[in-house]
Amino acid sequence: MYKFLSEEWIKAYAEEWNRNEKLKSDLRNFSASIKYFVEGEKDGAVEIVVDKGEVVSAGKADPSKKYDFELWASPENWKKLASGEMGPRAAMLTKRLKFKGSMITAMKYMSAFEESLRMMGKIPTSWG
């Protein structure tokens, strides 16, 4: 079990991402830095860096770094996303999942983006 959005959790998430051949294939033309955090807790943020669809690094986010994408939500909404109780598209439209970055790029890769969020449910997670 990994504490949600801990450094160990994001590394396990990166491994899961890199095992997902469909996701990597769908994102083969996508490279970006992505920051994830719990709403109101920017200090605990984590990041992944994706290069041509593959995660090349994962760990604690750098507060001085500008990210291509930032995603944040309440702990309850992250849990609903990971469990599949709430879909990523609905979460974004209802502002339960907050998003900063190029909306055009996000829309272009929406199915892969949705898959990457659903994949969070595969990580053994402690939500407490």
Z-matrix of the N, CA and C atoms (Angstrom, degrees):
N
C 1 1.460
C 2 1.524 1 110.02
N 3 1.308 2 114.17 1 134.77
C 4 1.457 3 120.19 2 178.36
C 5 1.526 4 108.90 3 -116.11
N 6 1.317 5 116.60 4 139.42
C 7 1.465 6 120.33 5 174.34
C 8 1.524 7 107.56 6 -66.23
N 9 1.329 8 116.70 7 130.70
C 10 1.466 9 121.72 8 -177.04
C 11 1.525 10 111.46 9 -53.24
N 12 1.325 11 115.08 10 132.07
C 13 1.461 12 125.05 11 179.92
C 14 1.527 13 114.18 12 58.96
N 15 1.331 14 116.49 13 24.79
C 16 1.475 15 119.45 14 171.25
C 17 1.530 16 106.99 15 -81.67
N 18 1.323 17 116.11 16 169.39
C 19 1.463 18 119.90 17 178.63
C 20 1.529 19 110.65 18 -60.77
N 21 1.338 20 117.14 19 -39.41
C 22 1.469 21 121.31 20 178.55
C 23 1.525 22 110.53 21 -65.97
N 24 1.340 23 115.95 22 -39.52
C 25 1.467 24 120.45 23 180.00
C 26 1.530 25 110.79 24 -62.57
N 27 1.333 26 117.38 25 -47.23
C 28 1.473 27 119.96 26 -176.71
C 29 1.528 28 110.42 27 -66.77
N 30 1.332 29 117.58 28 -30.49
C 31 1.473 30 119.89 29 177.03
C 32 1.532 31 110.12 30 -70.26
N 33 1.325 32 117.06 31 -38.73
C 34 1.476 33 120.89 32 176.15
C 35 1.528 34 109.78 33 -65.88
N 36 1.324 35 116.38 34 -38.19
C 37 1.472 36 122.13 35 177.62
C 38 1.528 37 109.79 36 -63.47
N 39 1.329 38 116.83 37 -42.88
C 40 1.474 39 121.16 38 178.86
C 41 1.526 40 110.71 39 -61.37
N 42 1.323 41 116.58 40 -41.03
C 43 1.479 42 120.42 41 178.03
C 44 1.522 43 110.54 42 -63.62
N 45 1.329 44 116.69 43 -42.50
C 46 1.472 45 121.83 44 178.50
C 47 1.533 46 109.51 45 -62.47
N 48 1.322 47 116.68 46 -43.54
C 49 1.474 48 123.06 47 178.30
C 50 1.523 49 109.23 48 -57.53
N 51 1.320 50 117.16 49 -48.62
C 52 1.468 51 121.09 50 -175.75
C 53 1.523 52 113.34 51 -71.65
N 54 1.337 53 117.70 52 -15.89
C 55 1.470 54 120.93 53 174.60
C 56 1.529 55 111.28 54 -84.62
N 57 1.333 56 116.76 55 -13.20
C 58 1.459 57 121.57 56 -175.30
C 59 1.541 58 109.25 57 -90.23
N 60 1.333 59 115.49 58 93.90
C 61 1.478 60 120.61 59 -175.02
C 62 1.528 61 112.44 60 -63.09
N 63 1.328 62 117.66 61 -36.92
C 64 1.471 63 120.24 62 179.55
C 65 1.531 64 110.14 63 -64.56
N 66 1.317 65 116.42 64 -44.48
C 67 1.462 66 120.72 65 179.78
C 68 1.534 67 110.39 66 -61.35
N 69 1.315 68 116.40 67 -47.17
C 70 1.467 69 119.96 68 -179.98
C 71 1.533 70 111.28 69 -62.53
N 72 1.326 71 116.25 70 -39.30
C 73 1.463 72 120.47 71 179.07
C 74 1.533 73 110.85 72 -66.38
N 75 1.341 74 116.41 73 -44.93
C 76 1.469 75 120.95 74 179.57
C 77 1.527 76 111.73 75 -62.58
N 78 1.337 77 116.63 76 -27.46
C 79 1.464 78 121.48 77 -176.95
C 80 1.535 79 112.78 78 -105.99
N 81 1.328 80 116.92 79 19.12
C 82 1.474 81 119.75 80 -174.97
C 83 1.533 82 113.31 81 -60.63
N 84 1.337 83 117.19 82 -21.34
C 85 1.468 84 120.56 83 177.69
C 86 1.529 85 111.77 84 -105.25
N 87 1.333 86 116.64 85 17.40
C 88 1.468 87 122.10 86 -175.76
C 89 1.516 88 110.80 87 -115.76
N 90 1.317 89 116.05 88 128.05
C 91 1.469 90 122.22 89 173.66
C 92 1.525 91 107.21 90 -136.48
N 93 1.337 92 116.70 91 132.35
C 94 1.468 93 120.05 92 -177.98
C 95 1.519 94 110.76 93 -168.65
N 96 1.326 95 114.84 94 160.13
C 97 1.460 96 120.98 95 169.85
C 98 1.527 97 106.64 96 -102.23
N 99 1.342 98 115.88 97 133.98
C 100 1.467 99 120.89 98 -175.14
C 101 1.525 100 108.84 99 -128.45
N 102 1.328 101 114.61 100 128.73
C 103 1.468 102 121.38 101 -179.76
C 104 1.527 103 108.11 102 -110.12
N 105 1.339 104 116.01 103 135.82
C 106 1.467 105 122.64 104 178.61
C 107 1.527 106 108.11 105 -122.53
N 108 1.326 107 116.90 106 137.46
C 109 1.459 108 118.42 107 173.86
C 110 1.517 109 111.11 108 -157.87
N 111 1.330 110 114.39 109 163.73
C 112 1.457 111 121.62 110 177.05
C 113 1.521 112 106.77 111 -84.24
N 114 1.312 113 116.01 112 134.71
C 115 1.469 114 121.81 113 -179.66
C 116 1.526 115 110.88 114 -47.66
N 117 1.337 116 115.70 115 128.26
C 118 1.458 117 120.92 116 178.67
C 119 1.521 118 114.52 117 82.70
N 120 1.320 119 117.89 118 0.62
C 121 1.477 120 121.19 119 -177.60
C 122 1.523 121 111.28 120 -128.81
N 123 1.327 122 117.14 121 56.65
C 124 1.465 123 120.96 122 -177.70
C 125 1.531 124 112.17 123 -60.18
N 126 1.343 125 116.98 124 -26.78
C 127 1.466 126 120.27 125 -179.15
C 128 1.529 127 111.74 126 -62.46
N 129 1.315 128 116.78 127 -29.13
C 130 1.458 129 120.59 128 -177.93
C 131 1.518 130 113.78 129 -93.52
N 132 1.326 131 117.06 130 19.57
C 133 1.464 132 120.87 131 -174.89
C 134 1.531 133 112.00 132 -70.19
N 135 1.342 134 114.51 133 150.15
C 136 1.463 135 121.56 134 175.25
C 137 1.522 136 108.13 135 -126.59
N 138 1.322 137 115.56 136 165.81
C 139 1.465 138 119.90 137 -176.42
C 140 1.518 139 111.30 138 -140.25
N 141 1.328 140 113.56 139 156.41
C 142 1.460 141 120.60 140 164.28
C 143 1.523 142 106.56 141 -129.45
N 144 1.317 143 115.34 142 150.56
C 145 1.459 144 120.90 143 173.60
C 146 1.521 145 106.13 144 -117.98
N 147 1.332 146 114.99 145 122.12
C 148 1.464 147 121.93 146 -177.61
C 149 1.518 148 108.36 147 -106.61
N 150 1.334 149 115.66 148 130.32
C 151 1.461 150 121.19 149 176.51
C 152 1.521 151 108.19 150 -125.35
N 153 1.338 152 115.91 151 114.36
C 154 1.463 153 122.59 152 -178.69
C 155 1.535 154 111.34 153 50.16
N 156 1.345 155 115.27 154 44.87
C 157 1.460 156 121.10 155 174.29
C 158 1.513 157 115.99 156 90.40
N 159 1.319 158 118.00 157 -13.04
C 160 1.467 159 120.70 158 -177.64
C 161 1.529 160 110.44 159 -108.95
N 162 1.334 161 116.53 160 138.59
C 163 1.464 162 119.65 161 176.32
C 164 1.526 163 107.70 162 -75.31
N 165 1.334 164 115.70 163 121.28
C 166 1.470 165 120.48 164 -178.82
C 167 1.523 166 111.75 165 -103.46
N 168 1.336 167 117.52 166 -15.86
C 169 1.458 168 119.67 167 172.58
C 170 1.522 169 109.41 168 -157.52
N 171 1.332 170 114.70 169 152.50
C 172 1.462 171 121.73 170 -179.52
C 173 1.514 172 107.87 171 -150.89
N 174 1.319 173 116.52 172 140.58
C 175 1.462 174 119.67 173 178.47
C 176 1.508 175 111.24 174 168.71
N 177 1.322 176 115.35 175 -158.02
C 178 1.466 177 121.39 176 179.02
C 179 1.521 178 109.72 177 -66.85
N 180 1.314 179 116.57 178 142.02
C 181 1.469 180 121.24 179 178.53
C 182 1.531 181 109.36 180 -76.49
N 183 1.315 182 114.75 181 147.98
C 184 1.459 183 122.27 182 177.56
C 185 1.528 184 108.11 183 -93.45
N 186 1.352 185 117.90 184 115.48
C 187 1.472 186 119.72 185 -176.58
C 188 1.534 187 113.79 186 -61.49
N 189 1.322 188 117.78 187 -20.86
C 190 1.469 189 119.90 188 -178.50
C 191 1.532 190 112.42 189 -91.15
N 192 1.331 191 116.55 190 -4.96
C 193 1.467 192 120.90 191 -175.73
C 194 1.530 193 111.18 192 -89.06
N 195 1.320 194 116.05 193 143.11
C 196 1.466 195 121.26 194 173.28
C 197 1.537 196 107.11 195 -93.49
N 198 1.319 197 116.60 196 126.25
C 199 1.459 198 122.11 197 -177.26
C 200 1.523 199 110.91 198 -99.42
N 201 1.339 200 115.42 199 150.48
C 202 1.466 201 120.01 200 175.55
C 203 1.523 202 110.20 201 -68.02
N 204 1.345 203 115.30 202 -38.24
C 205 1.462 204 121.26 203 179.47
C 206 1.513 205 109.91 204 -137.65
N 207 1.323 206 115.82 205 143.79
C 208 1.461 207 122.38 206 172.92
C 209 1.518 208 107.22 207 -130.98
N 210 1.336 209 115.59 208 134.62
C 211 1.465 210 121.61 209 178.82
C 212 1.522 211 108.24 210 -127.77
N 213 1.328 212 116.30 211 132.80
C 214 1.451 213 118.92 212 176.74
C 215 1.520 214 110.43 213 -149.31
N 216 1.326 215 114.36 214 152.64
C 217 1.467 216 121.85 215 -178.94
C 218 1.518 217 108.01 216 -159.86
N 219 1.321 218 115.54 217 169.64
C 220 1.467 219 120.10 218 174.50
C 221 1.529 220 107.80 219 -70.17
N 222 1.339 221 117.79 220 158.88
C 223 1.478 222 119.63 221 177.57
C 224 1.535 223 111.41 222 -55.74
N 225 1.344 224 116.87 223 -39.55
C 226 1.476 225 121.36 224 -179.12
C 227 1.529 226 110.46 225 -62.75
N 228 1.328 227 116.45 226 -42.96
C 229 1.463 228 119.15 227 -178.42
C 230 1.521 229 112.48 228 -72.94
N 231 1.334 230 118.30 229 -34.59
C 232 1.473 231 119.93 230 173.66
C 233 1.531 232 109.15 231 -59.55
N 234 1.335 233 115.57 232 -43.67
C 235 1.467 234 120.52 233 -178.42
C 236 1.531 235 110.35 234 -63.61
N 237 1.330 236 117.38 235 -41.91
C 238 1.472 237 121.49 236 178.55
C 239 1.529 238 110.91 237 -63.79
N 240 1.332 239 116.84 238 -38.17
C 241 1.465 240 120.99 239 177.72
C 242 1.528 241 110.26 240 -65.13
N 243 1.338 242 115.59 241 -47.98
C 244 1.466 243 120.62 242 -177.28
C 245 1.526 244 111.99 243 -64.20
N 246 1.329 245 116.50 244 -35.49
C 247 1.471 246 120.42 245 -177.88
C 248 1.530 247 111.81 246 -80.86
N 249 1.332 248 116.76 247 -13.57
C 250 1.457 249 120.10 248 -177.34
C 251 1.522 250 112.84 249 87.58
N 252 1.338 251 116.23 250 0.93
C 253 1.464 252 120.91 251 179.29
C 254 1.538 253 110.62 252 -64.84
N 255 1.347 254 115.40 253 -28.39
C 256 1.457 255 120.67 254 178.46
C 257 1.526 256 107.93 255 -130.95
N 258 1.319 257 116.48 256 131.54
C 259 1.461 258 120.49 257 179.60
C 260 1.520 259 111.98 258 -78.78
N 261 1.339 260 117.83 259 149.71
C 262 1.465 261 121.79 260 -179.06
C 263 1.527 262 113.86 261 -58.98
N 264 1.315 263 116.81 262 -41.48
C 265 1.473 264 119.79 263 -178.26
C 266 1.531 265 109.91 264 -64.79
N 267 1.329 266 116.57 265 -47.42
C 268 1.470 267 121.32 266 178.27
C 269 1.527 268 109.96 267 -61.60
N 270 1.310 269 116.90 268 -40.16
C 271 1.470 270 121.28 269 -179.90
C 272 1.522 271 111.00 270 -61.28
N 273 1.338 272 116.70 271 -40.90
C 274 1.462 273 120.12 272 179.18
C 275 1.524 274 111.02 273 -70.75
N 276 1.329 275 116.85 274 -43.78
C 277 1.467 276 120.70 275 -178.21
C 278 1.525 277 112.43 276 -63.87
N 279 1.328 278 116.93 277 -33.61
C 280 1.462 279 121.10 278 -179.43
C 281 1.528 280 111.80 279 -93.85
N 282 1.326 281 116.10 280 6.19
C 283 1.478 282 123.06 281 177.87
C 284 1.528 283 112.97 282 63.69
N 285 1.333 284 117.02 283 21.71
C 286 1.465 285 119.55 284 174.68
C 287 1.522 286 109.98 285 -79.32
N 288 1.334 287 115.03 286 -25.98
C 289 1.466 288 121.83 287 171.06
C 290 1.518 289 105.75 288 -113.98
N 291 1.322 290 115.99 289 116.17
C 292 1.466 291 120.37 290 -179.51
C 293 1.521 292 108.14 291 -88.33
N 294 1.322 293 114.22 292 150.68
C 295 1.454 294 120.18 293 -170.33
C 296 1.524 295 109.49 294 -144.50
N 297 1.328 296 115.82 295 136.30
C 298 1.460 297 120.36 296 173.82
C 299 1.521 298 106.66 297 -132.94
N 300 1.314 299 116.69 298 130.65
C 301 1.456 300 121.40 299 -178.46
C 302 1.517 301 109.93 300 144.75
N 303 1.317 302 116.53 301 -173.97
C 304 1.460 303 121.46 302 -177.67
C 305 1.530 304 111.21 303 -70.91
N 306 1.318 305 115.86 304 112.10
C 307 1.470 306 120.16 305 178.54
C 308 1.530 307 109.88 306 -66.93
N 309 1.323 308 117.49 307 -33.56
C 310 1.471 309 121.22 308 179.04
C 311 1.528 310 109.71 309 -61.20
N 312 1.333 311 116.24 310 -46.48
C 313 1.468 312 120.51 311 178.47
C 314 1.531 313 110.32 312 -64.55
N 315 1.321 314 116.32 313 -43.72
C 316 1.470 315 120.25 314 179.99
C 317 1.526 316 110.68 315 -60.19
N 318 1.330 317 117.48 316 -41.55
C 319 1.466 318 120.41 317 179.68
C 320 1.529 319 110.79 318 -67.53
N 321 1.320 320 116.82 319 -38.75
C 322 1.469 321 121.36 320 179.29
C 323 1.535 322 110.95 321 -59.62
N 324 1.334 323 116.15 322 -37.14
C 325 1.459 324 121.13 323 -177.21
C 326 1.531 325 112.22 324 -110.05
N 327 1.338 326 117.20 325 27.92
C 328 1.469 327 120.83 326 -173.05
C 329 1.528 328 113.33 327 -56.87
N 330 1.323 329 119.29 328 -43.87
C 331 1.473 330 118.72 329 -177.67
C 332 1.526 331 110.66 330 -65.91
N 333 1.332 332 117.74 331 -37.81
C 334 1.467 333 120.80 332 177.40
C 335 1.528 334 110.02 333 -69.37
N 336 1.327 335 116.40 334 -39.09
C 337 1.459 336 121.49 335 178.06
C 338 1.533 337 109.86 336 -61.24
N 339 1.330 338 116.44 337 -44.39
C 340 1.465 339 120.95 338 178.23
C 341 1.525 340 110.61 339 -62.38
N 342 1.335 341 116.36 340 -42.57
C 343 1.468 342 120.99 341 178.50
C 344 1.529 343 110.85 342 -61.50
N 345 1.327 344 116.74 343 -41.32
C 346 1.468 345 120.23 344 -178.63
C 347 1.529 346 110.87 345 -64.58
N 348 1.329 347 117.59 346 -33.77
C 349 1.464 348 120.19 347 178.29
C 350 1.530 349 111.20 348 -76.26
N 351 1.323 350 117.43 349 -39.49
C 352 1.474 351 120.43 350 177.19
C 353 1.531 352 110.64 351 -62.34
N 354 1.322 353 115.72 352 -33.41
C 355 1.464 354 121.57 353 -179.14
C 356 1.530 355 112.42 354 -61.33
N 357 1.329 356 116.65 355 -22.41
C 358 1.469 357 120.29 356 179.26
C 359 1.527 358 110.88 357 -57.56
N 360 1.329 359 116.23 358 -29.97
C 361 1.457 360 120.78 359 -179.93
C 362 1.514 361 113.76 360 -68.75
N 363 1.343 362 117.56 361 -13.79
C 364 1.467 363 120.75 362 179.25
C 365 1.527 364 112.36 363 -84.08
N 366 1.323 365 117.50 364 -12.08
C 367 1.454 366 120.84 365 -178.92
C 368 1.535 367 108.05 366 -86.17
N 369 1.355 368 118.17 367 127.43
C 370 1.468 369 118.91 368 176.25
C 371 1.529 370 108.89 369 -63.58
N 372 1.343 371 116.43 370 110.55
C 373 1.456 372 120.43 371 -168.34
C 374 1.518 373 112.57 372 -121.28
N 375 1.337 374 114.49 373 135.38
C 376 1.447 375 122.75 374 169.84
C 377 1.526 376 106.71 375 -99.30
N 378 1.328 377 116.78 376 118.01
C 379 1.468 378 121.40 377 -174.19
C 380 1.517 379 112.27 378 -91.42
N 381 1.332 380 118.13 379 -5.10
C 382 1.465 381 120.59 380 -174.64
C 383 1.490 382 116.76 381 -78.65
